[in-house]
Amino acid sequence: MRLQQLIYLEKVVEKGSINEAAKELFLTQPSLSNAIKELEQELNIQLLLRSKTGVSPTNEGREFLVYSRQILDQVNLLEEKYKHQGLRKQSFSVSAQHYAFVVHAFVELIRTVPNDDYRFTLRETETENIFDDLVQFKSELGILYLNSFNRKVMTKLFKEKDLTFTPLFDAHPHVFVSRSNPLTKKASLTLADLEDYPYLCYEQGETNSFYFAEEILSTWDRKKEIKVSDRATIFNLMVGLDGYTISSGIISSELNDDKIVAIPLEYEDTITIGWLKQKQRTLSPLALTYLKMLQAHIKQYGFSIYPQEE
């Protein structure tokens, strides 16, 4: 096994195409393909699934990449230290369902980075994309929720995709509405109170499974329902149409959510919000720092944090 083979493999997986990877590496396609095949033969495992549309890592390939990238990271650190190339470009990516506290902690993390040379990515995205981003190494962390309805299905998916879920905190369902909504006159709300108001929820793409919904009660039949793709739109529709959505109850006034209020929903359920990672992956220092900031922000709203793994 050669270090160059590990670099080649990482580039192929990144591009999803041997041809495209060969162009960036200034190699011929046959040379690159042979280098990967030699690595597979040496290890006696299949690292890539090859098709007419491109390549993707096998389950064994994904696990191998976790260890391979740790080696490449150490090599980069050695080169930076002894070639005097300065600080390495810091990078961190997180994929999450649409939560303001995720964004707030992300902002706090970037503010602490002493180096101006960084590449951070925050993806507020559909639930299925969170899984894909983790499996394809696009993100280091994923953030989503479990409840009594989706827990069994989601836990099965975690196992199939070799991911681990660590709970952060439990919340009771709250209804998000604008401050001008007549529902704000009530201290708590029932499902009957919501019947005449437009229900706002996040679309979930082609899968559109009830189990992937970001809101509880996804199977409840509503008279008025509007699907949106981003948090800014959902807040605008709360204000403009007296719409509502159901979430954890955390609203971040620091991120311009001051026009929205959370009202407890009289419905017995527990929303457990937590984070995902690849089972074999060791979290980077930036990921660990981000999780601490996430926990600190959540505590500000009076929630108890689950004990976290080291």
Order of alpha helices (4+ residues) and beta strands (2+ residues): alpha-alpha-alpha-beta-beta-alpha-beta-alpha-beta-alpha-beta-alpha-beta-beta-beta-beta-alpha-beta-beta-beta-alpha
